[in-house]
Amino acid sequence: MAQPVIQRKLANVQVKEFYHDLFVDTQVKHFELMCTPYVKVGAADRVVDVGGGCGFFAAAVTGLLGIPTRVIDLDDTSIEQCKKLGIEAIQSDALQPPVFGDESVVCFNLILHHLVGPTDKSTAQLQGTALEAWRNQPVHLFVNEYIYDSYISNLSGKLIYVITSSRILSSVGNLVARIIPSLKANTFGVGVRFRATAEWLDFFESRGWRVTAHTRGEEEFVSKARRLLFIKSCRRDSFVLQARNMAHS
Ligand SMILES: C[S@@+](CC[C@H](N)C(=O)[O-])C[C@H]1O[C@@H](n2cnc3c(N)ncnc32)[C@H](O)[C@@H]1O
């Protein structure tokens, strides 16, 4: 029998770098634009934020849209922070999430690229598993992800994965980043797997998810040094997915 793939996880000190709300405004804007038809305001249904960190997105969705939310995250400090904000939060794994049947939309805000395994194939398997956990639920998935479109096919995301997941290349990267800070990455030595738009679209479709909406994020600055990774465009885009086997609207 095939062994389950083990996720390569960031250390607590690396996860701490995500304790900020810099991306929440655009995530909520995209969510409101793309997911409003799938949430019943005033109903008990939950919007679940998988890898929801300190709960900033969940708190904003509840505060602005009046929708109850639940965060699922592995990091204990993040879970404590959510609870301080009055957000329901469960310390659990995105690969085996608790499913209660009260979920309407399940969000993956900037988490899929962290579900990395020892190879590119096993990484895709982990990312697929996180989505698959919701396959038989009557939910829509909202995915907000970093997009790295490349001048050469889908090369940029692959190069970043190869460098960040290799101990040796990451040590070199760390040294270079002392001189060129824009090359700094808190994922050095563990790995991160960004993808191009077309790559994410193929990925979702190939795993049986219909992409019902896609919103392009604003262009982010790419330094000259990072352009050496053939990065043509760097953004945070959002997608809404519906399982092909589900008949819900
Ligand atoms: C880049 S942060 C994103 C935080 C927040 N969603 C945002 O958009 O700013 C990734 C989050 O995913 C969480 N995470 C990583 N792997 C996970 C897993 N297997 N299960 C649950 N949470 C995970 C981390 O603890 C972290 O809070």
The ligand as a Tripos MOL2 file, in Angstrom:
@<TRIPOS>MOLECULE
LIG
   27    29     1     0     0
SMALL
NO_CHARGES

@<TRIPOS>ATOM
      1 C1          0.6550   31.9910    4.6480 C.3       1 LIG1
      2 S1         -0.2550   31.6380    6.0890 S.3       1 LIG1
      3 C2         -1.8470   32.2640    5.5700 C.3       1 LIG1
      4 C3         -2.6160   32.8570    6.7070 C.3       1 LIG1
      5 C4         -3.9180   33.5380    6.2760 C.3       1 LIG1
      6 N1         -4.8360   32.5680    5.7120 N.3       1 LIG1
      7 C5         -3.6680   34.6550    5.2900 C.2       1 LIG1
      8 O1         -4.1490   34.5750    4.1460 O.co2     1 LIG1
      9 O2         -2.9640   35.6210    5.6390 O.co2     1 LIG1
     10 C6         -0.5220   29.8800    5.9990 C.3       1 LIG1
     11 C7         -1.3120   29.3300    7.1650 C.3       1 LIG1
     12 O3         -1.5860   27.9590    6.9000 O.3       1 LIG1
     13 C8         -1.4040   27.2190    8.1040 C.3       1 LIG1
     14 N2         -1.1450   25.8170    7.7170 N.ar      1 LIG1
     15 C9         -0.1030   25.3160    7.0290 C.ar      1 LIG1
     16 N3         -0.2670   23.9990    6.8330 N.ar      1 LIG1
     17 C10        -1.4420   23.6580    7.4010 C.ar      1 LIG1
     18 C11        -2.1800   22.4390    7.5330 C.ar      1 LIG1
     19 N4         -1.7300   21.2820    7.0450 N.pl3     1 LIG1
     20 N5         -3.3590   22.4620    8.1750 N.ar      1 LIG1
     21 C12        -3.8510   23.6240    8.7010 C.ar      1 LIG1
     22 N6         -3.2030   24.8050    8.6170 N.ar      1 LIG1
     23 C13        -2.0080   24.8220    7.9760 C.ar      1 LIG1
     24 C14        -0.2630   27.9180    8.8070 C.3       1 LIG1
     25 O4         -0.2590   27.6300   10.1920 O.3       1 LIG1
     26 C15        -0.5770   29.3910    8.4910 C.3       1 LIG1
     27 O5         -1.4340   29.9370    9.4680 O.3       1 LIG1
@<TRIPOS>BOND
     1     1     2 1
     2     2     3 1
     3     2    10 1
     4     3     4 1
     5     4     5 1
     6     5     6 1
     7     5     7 1
     8     7     8 2
     9     7     9 1
    10    10    11 1
    11    11    12 1
    12    11    26 1
    13    12    13 1
    14    13    14 1
    15    13    24 1
    16    14    15 ar
    17    14    23 ar
    18    15    16 ar
    19    16    17 ar
    20    17    18 ar
    21    17    23 ar
    22    18    19 1
    23    18    20 ar
    24    20    21 ar
    25    21    22 ar
    26    22    23 ar
    27    24    25 1
    28    24    26 1
    29    26    27 1
@<TRIPOS>SUBSTRUCTURE
     1 LIG1         1 GROUP 0 **** ****
